Amino acid sequence: MPIEVERKAVVRDEQHVVDQLRALAVGVSSTYRDVYYDWDDRALERDGRRELRLRVVEVSDGSRTAVLTYKGAMLDGASTPEFETEVSDPEMMDTILTGLGLGHTIAYQKRCQNFRFTVAGRAVVATVVRVPELEPTFVEVESIVETAEEIPAASTVVDQVLADLGVSPVDVTEEFYIDMVTARRAGLGA
């Protein structure tokens, strides 16, 4: 079972973080258009903060892919079982999901720069994230593991990458973009 071990943090010095990441890998710029789904009674969210997301990724080279992701209940503050599959027709997938009774809970956009590299033999993805509706820039650092026993080692690597980027532990957040965007929209009366 694939498990995503991820930490997200507010970035205080974006140029420093980007420079550090560029020393490790070439960044790939993309725009993510995310739509989240749930039933009217919010069964997915209510039961362990599960998520169903359809993401369309538009890469700076002009390519476009779509991915359907199911995230199971959180195992801890940073680890989630994650199952993904590429979708050839995102509009049709949206029709199928809504036809099954799922509704859109929120949709938003993220502008991302992804850096892929290896630390201590572990594949890592670090992403500098800008959500147009939110003020700060974020950095996400993640590694995928296959078993729960691998989580501590992956967490150590993820934490070390954040430290190497100059990110303070006080800037790490477990808050979801969904919640931040929802709060921002509520504050604007949207």
C-alpha positions as CSV (number, residue, x, y, z in Angstrom):
1,M,0.0,0.0,0.0
2,P,1.7,3.3,-1.1
3,I,1.9,5.8,1.8
4,E,2.7,9.4,1.3
5,V,5.0,10.9,4.0
6,E,4.7,14.7,3.5
7,R,5.4,17.9,5.4
8,K,4.2,21.3,4.3
9,A,5.7,24.6,5.6
10,V,5.3,28.3,5.1
11,V,8.4,29.7,3.2
12,R,9.9,32.8,4.7
13,D,12.7,33.2,2.1
14,E,11.5,31.8,-1.2
15,Q,14.6,32.7,-3.2
16,H,16.8,30.8,-0.7
17,V,14.6,27.7,-0.8
18,V,14.4,27.7,-4.6
19,D,18.2,28.2,-4.9
20,Q,18.8,25.3,-2.5
21,L,16.5,23.1,-4.5
22,R,18.0,24.1,-7.9
23,A,21.4,22.9,-6.5
24,L,19.7,19.4,-6.1
25,A,17.6,19.1,-9.2
26,V,16.0,20.9,-12.2
27,G,12.6,22.3,-11.3
28,V,9.6,21.7,-13.4
29,S,6.8,24.3,-13.4
30,S,3.2,23.2,-13.4
31,T,-0.3,24.4,-12.7
32,Y,-2.5,22.1,-10.8
33,R,-6.3,22.4,-11.1
34,D,-7.7,20.4,-8.2
35,V,-11.4,19.4,-7.6
36,Y,-12.3,17.6,-4.4
37,Y,-15.3,15.4,-4.1
38,D,-17.5,14.1,-1.3
39,W,-21.1,13.1,-0.6
40,D,-23.5,15.6,0.8
41,D,-23.1,14.1,4.3
42,R,-19.3,14.6,4.0
43,A,-18.7,10.9,4.7
44,L,-15.1,11.0,3.3
45,E,-14.0,14.0,5.3
46,R,-15.8,12.8,8.4
47,D,-14.2,9.4,8.4
48,G,-10.6,10.1,9.0
49,R,-10.1,13.0,6.7
50,R,-10.2,10.9,3.5
51,E,-10.0,12.7,0.2
52,L,-11.0,12.1,-3.4
53,R,-9.4,14.5,-5.8
54,L,-9.3,15.0,-9.6
55,R,-6.2,16.9,-10.6
56,V,-5.4,18.3,-14.0
57,V,-1.7,19.1,-14.3
58,E,-0.6,21.6,-17.0
59,V,3.2,21.5,-17.3
60,S,5.2,24.4,-18.6
61,D,6.2,22.3,-21.7
62,G,2.6,22.3,-22.8
63,S,1.8,18.8,-21.7
64,R,-1.4,18.0,-19.7
65,T,-2.2,15.0,-17.6
66,A,-5.0,14.2,-15.2
67,V,-4.8,12.1,-12.1
68,L,-7.6,10.7,-9.8
69,T,-6.3,10.3,-6.2
70,Y,-7.9,8.7,-3.2
71,K,-6.2,9.5,0.1
72,G,-7.1,7.2,3.0
73,A,-7.5,8.2,6.6
74,M,-4.4,9.9,8.0
75,L,-2.0,7.5,9.8
76,D,-0.3,10.4,11.6
77,G,0.2,14.1,11.1
78,A,2.3,13.5,8.0
79,S,1.4,10.1,6.5
80,T,-1.5,9.1,4.3
81,P,-2.3,6.0,2.2
82,E,-2.5,7.3,-1.3
83,F,-3.8,5.6,-4.4
84,E,-3.5,7.3,-7.8
85,T,-4.4,6.6,-11.4
86,E,-4.0,8.6,-14.6
87,V,-7.2,9.6,-16.2
88,S,-7.4,10.2,-20.0
89,D,-10.6,12.3,-19.9
90,P,-11.0,14.4,-16.8
91,E,-14.3,15.9,-17.9
92,M,-15.8,12.4,-18.3
93,M,-14.4,11.3,-14.9
94,D,-16.1,14.3,-13.3
95,T,-19.3,13.3,-15.0
96,I,-18.9,9.8,-13.6
97,L,-18.1,10.9,-10.1
98,T,-21.0,13.4,-9.9
99,G,-23.3,10.8,-11.5
100,L,-22.5,8.5,-8.6
101,G,-23.7,11.2,-6.2
102,L,-20.4,12.8,-5.3
103,G,-20.4,16.6,-5.3
104,H,-17.6,19.2,-5.7
105,T,-16.6,20.3,-2.2
106,I,-14.0,22.7,-3.4
107,A,-11.9,23.5,-6.4
108,Y,-8.8,25.6,-6.5
109,Q,-5.5,26.1,-8.4
110,K,-1.9,25.6,-7.3
111,R,1.2,26.9,-9.1
112,C,4.0,24.5,-8.4
113,Q,7.7,24.0,-9.1
114,N,8.6,20.4,-8.5
115,F,12.1,19.2,-7.8
116,R,12.9,15.4,-7.8
117,F,16.0,14.1,-6.1
118,T,17.3,11.3,-3.8
119,V,18.4,11.6,-0.2
120,A,19.8,8.7,1.7
121,G,18.6,6.3,-1.0
122,R,15.1,7.6,-0.8
123,A,13.2,9.3,-3.7
124,V,12.0,12.8,-2.6
125,V,9.9,15.4,-4.3
126,A,10.1,19.0,-3.0
127,T,7.5,21.4,-4.4
128,V,7.4,25.1,-4.0
129,V,3.7,26.0,-4.0
130,R,1.8,29.2,-4.6
131,V,-2.0,29.1,-4.2
132,P,-3.2,32.4,-5.8
133,E,-5.9,32.8,-3.1
134,L,-3.4,32.5,-0.2
135,E,-0.7,34.9,0.9
136,P,2.3,32.8,1.8
137,T,4.3,30.6,-0.5
138,F,4.7,27.0,0.8
139,V,7.1,24.2,0.3
140,E,6.0,20.5,0.4
141,V,8.5,17.7,0.9
142,E,7.4,14.2,0.4
143,S,8.5,10.6,0.0
144,I,6.4,7.6,-0.9
145,V,6.9,4.4,1.2
146,E,5.3,1.0,0.8
147,T,4.9,0.0,4.4
148,A,4.1,1.6,7.7
149,E,7.5,0.4,9.0
150,E,9.2,2.7,6.6
151,I,7.4,5.9,7.8
152,P,9.9,6.9,10.5
153,A,12.9,6.7,8.1
154,A,11.0,8.7,5.5
155,S,9.9,11.2,8.0
156,T,13.5,11.7,9.1
157,V,14.6,12.3,5.5
158,V,11.7,14.7,4.9
159,D,12.5,16.7,8.1
160,Q,16.2,16.8,7.1
161,V,15.4,18.2,3.7
162,L,13.2,20.9,5.2
163,A,16.1,21.8,7.6
164,D,18.6,21.8,4.8
165,L,16.3,24.3,3.0
166,G,16.4,26.6,6.0
167,V,12.8,26.0,6.9
168,S,12.1,26.4,10.6
169,P,10.1,23.7,12.4
170,V,7.7,26.4,13.6
171,D,6.8,27.0,10.0
172,V,5.7,23.4,9.4
173,T,1.9,23.2,9.2
174,E,-0.6,20.3,9.2
175,E,-3.3,22.6,7.9
176,F,-4.8,21.5,4.6
177,Y,-5.0,23.8,1.5
178,I,-8.7,22.9,1.4
179,D,-9.2,24.4,4.8
180,M,-7.1,27.5,4.1
181,V,-8.8,28.3,0.8
182,T,-12.3,27.7,2.4
183,A,-11.4,30.0,5.3
184,R,-10.1,32.6,2.9
185,R,-13.2,32.5,0.7
186,A,-15.5,32.7,3.8
187,G,-13.5,35.7,4.9
188,L,-14.1,37.4,1.6
189,G,-17.8,36.5,1.6
190,A,-17.4,34.1,-1.3
